[in-house]
Amino acid sequence: MVASQKKGQLPTKICATCGLSFEYRKKWRNNWAEVKYCSEKCQRNKKAVSS
């Protein structure tokens, strides 16, 4: 599905912690629907967000 798309056409999401957009990565191939954070740092700091 995603493997045949060009780099500029990959799906994106918004990070739940920092609010920046991030693109699909090959290592997230099996669980892209469950990915919420752009990095491990954002995942570790998820409770520090004040909204």
ZIVENLIN-V697239 format. One record per residue. NEAR is the number of other ideal C-beta (glycine too) atoms within 8 Angstrom. Layout:
near
NEAR
NEAR
This chain:
near
3
9
5
4
7
5
5
4
5
10
7
8
8
8
14
8
12
6
5
7
7
8
7
9
5
6
4
9
7
4
7
10
4
5
8
7
11
8
7
6
6
13
10
6
9
10
4
6
8
3
2
